[in-house]
Amino acid sequence: ANVTGETGGDTPSAQGFQQELNKLRDWDLWGPLLICLSLSVLLTMEADSASEKRSVFASVFVTMWVGSTVVTINTVLLGGTISFFQSLCVLGYCVFPLDVAAFVIVVFKHTPFLGRFWFRLLCVAAGFVWSTRASTVFIGQHIGVDRRA
């Protein structure tokens, strides 16, 4: 069966989709680690005191990895067809839009208009929607239709 659920000849888009899924089998944890570290550092730059910086860094780092682990375990318990480390890898990469949002906020922090609360809120909302969409599409591919909410 191809992507659309039809049997028969493979379409170019179905072949490309299958190639992308095959790429996901080659997981790594270095990329997600660097993404998580960069997000932690970027958010730490916004903190005021040294103790606050340590707390922000640790909170972001632990929350990212524990959250990814919980989602991965949930996927496996729902009968997902994905390995534990493969899921951690892709979920780690799905956080990249939040890195982009944090970077944009840090870069434009001291500009008159772009340093305002509403601009920051817009950046974070865009990064959140992008990250959430990427992760739900990914996880949804590995959970059976009968097991989805």
C-alpha positions, 0 to 999 in steps of 0.5 A: 500500500502506498501513502494514500492507502491504495495498492498498486504502483508507487507514485513519485510522492510515495517513493519520496515519502518512503525514502524520508521514512528510511532516513529516520531509521538512521537516528543520532542523538548529537543533533538533538543534544546540540539543539537542546543545548543551544535552546538552553543557552539562548534562554539563559541569556535572558536570565538576570542573576547567576542562580537564575541562569543555572536554574533556567539552563537545567530546567530547559535541558531536563524538561526537553529530555524528560518530555521527549522520553515521556512522549516516546514511551507513550508512542511505544505503549500505543503500539507505535512502530518506532524505536526509542532512540529514533523517536528521541532523535526526531522529537529533538529535531522537532524542537529546532523551531523554538531555537529559531524563535529564541535566536530571533528574540535575542537578536532583536531584543534591543530594537525599539519595535521588535524588542516588544512583548508582542513581537516576542509572543508572536515569535514564540507562538510561531515556533510552538505551532511549527514544533508541535505540527512537526512532532504530531505529524511524525508521531502520527505516522507511527501510531495506528489509526485505531489507536489515535485520539 
